[in-house]
Amino acid sequence: MKALESAFPGLTDSQARAMELAANAARDFRKSLPLSPARPALSLDEATARFDKPLASSGKAEVEVIADLIRNTEGGLHSMAAPTFFGYVLGASHPVGVAADFLVSAWGQNAGSAAETPAITGIERALCDWVMDLLTLPASCGAGIVTGGTVANMVGVMAARHALLAAEGWDVEADGLFGAPEIPVLIGSDAHSAPFAALRYAGFGAARARKIATDSEGRILAKAMREALDDCAAPPLVILQAGQINTGAFDPFVELIPMVHEKRGWVHVDGAFGLWLAAVPELAGRLEGVAGADSWAVDLHKWLNAPYDAGLVIVRDRPALVATMSARGAYLPATTQHWEPTDSTPELSRRARGVPSYAILQHLGRDGLREMVARHCRLAQRIAAAIAAEPGLSVLNEVHSNQVAIACGSGPEGDELTMRVLHRVHEQGRVYPSHGEWRGRKIIRASVIGYAMQDQDADLLVQEIIEAARWCAAHPEVK
């Protein structure tokens, strides 16, 4: 036994040094973010050339492998965790969540089974309960921790598929969709790509969904929804939105959801980032009625700033979620009365991705979360007001939450100028907003969502955009 322990220790000195090196490098990376360029210096080809080489016959020592990773990624990483990153509605990986994620990797737990990992299941049950409570959703809902909004939308749509077809006497899990009763699908014309992907993955097809007209902020028009529902020959699946990607606007849930339920339909809400406003008493009125839906998708790695990847699907009818997702074999623990992770997600095997989110919520508490979301919405208003005051720049949306859609000039020339300004901002490398299109215009989209963002970060973004716009106007010859 002694010889065996010597040959296979729990952790060798080399392995321990590699872990320490990685932890120190992670700490130094985060400490350097305020001084780092906002975007990578390396091109894709340059970065790929550092890594894409023939695999050697002989392996390297652990410390050397980690040192190589640290060295070769230098200049090829985005400063997404910095308060200067305003792109793509990406959270900034809160440090306490990152620290908890170290533990997740070290623990090496397969979080799919409550019987095998009771501590992880306990943590994740608490997380789901906390989030449902914060979002004022019924405590009896079923919930599953998934990779993010796309998969959360997919699972919600599949739960709807199960329930709507079961009501027609069809077992979709056993018999599939061939020959199944028709399910009408209605979705706003300005919906995000994620629910369209969910419709594809669930076998509905994205193109056969009926797109419902929206207003200037991307909100579904109640009159158009009523007309579409009147045309439905069967109970429909209706997908609504909490947080339009360009404007941050919310569909009128209090009007739309009762309409759908009159038709015995299912309402799924894509609330990837916008659903978090429900946790803030002074902002929750913007989502009035959203708790009446049947399922919801929300990201944890967006406004909660969890490390990638983490999202949550929440379904009012928990049995529908379990019937849709549960997969069991003879080698798996028998069904029990306990909350079982694999009953509500597509994965049998997964990392304990709920642990960092649990740590972040425990760190922030209710007050900290509410302060962060409210601060970001206030900063978005601050950015919009300053940009709109600059001649030649305009804000194309009302600021409903944390999104600001910025354009330069007007017409095709304005679109070209907008892209030149964005390119200039990126080249300067102090802040990073992203691009987009809204109502036929090219836009610079500012997403205020990083946990550390403060007034000075919002003001720096404004300064960089205004200076770039003035520079581009003074140098029309530079494309």
HELIX and SHEET records of a PDB file:
HELIX    1   1 LYS A    2  ALA A    7  1                                   6    
HELIX    2   2 ASP A   13  SER A   32  1                                  20    
HELIX    3   3 LEU A   33  LEU A   35  5                                   3    
HELIX    4   4 LEU A   44  PHE A   51  1                                   8    
HELIX    5   5 GLU A   62  THR A   73  1                                  12    
HELIX    6   6 PRO A   95  TRP A  107  1                                  13    
HELIX    7   7 PRO A  118  LEU A  134  1                                  17    
HELIX    8   8 GLY A  149  ALA A  166  1                                  18    
HELIX    9   9 VAL A  172  ASP A  175  1                                   4    
HELIX   10  10 SER A  193  TYR A  201  1                                   9    
HELIX   11  11 ALA A  222  ASP A  230  1                                   9    
HELIX   12  12 PHE A  253  GLU A  262  1                                  10    
HELIX   13  13 GLY A  274  ALA A  279  5                                   6    
HELIX   14  14 ALA A  284  LEU A  287  5                                   4    
HELIX   15  15 VAL A  290  GLY A  292  5                                   3    
HELIX   16  16 ARG A  318  MET A  325  1                                   8    
HELIX   17  17 PRO A  341  ASP A  343  5                                   3    
HELIX   18  18 GLY A  354  ALA A  388  1                                  35    
HELIX   19  19 GLY A  411  GLN A  428  1                                  18    
HELIX   20  20 ASP A  455  ALA A  474  1                                  20    
SHEET    1   A 5 PHE A  85  PHE A  86  0                                        
SHEET    2   A 5 TYR A 432  TRP A 438  1                                        
SHEET    3   A 5 ARG A 441  SER A 447 -1                                        
SHEET    4   A 5 GLN A 403  CYS A 408 -1                                        
SHEET    5   A 5 LEU A 393  VAL A 395 -1                                        
SHEET    1   B 7 GLY A 142  VAL A 146  0                                        
SHEET    2   B 7 GLY A 311  VAL A 315 -1                                        
SHEET    3   B 7 SER A 295  ASP A 299 -1                                        
SHEET    4   B 7 TRP A 266  ASP A 270  1                                        
SHEET    5   B 7 LEU A 237  GLN A 241  1                                        
SHEET    6   B 7 VAL A 185  GLY A 188  1                                        
SHEET    7   B 7 ARG A 210  ILE A 212  1                                        
END                                                                             
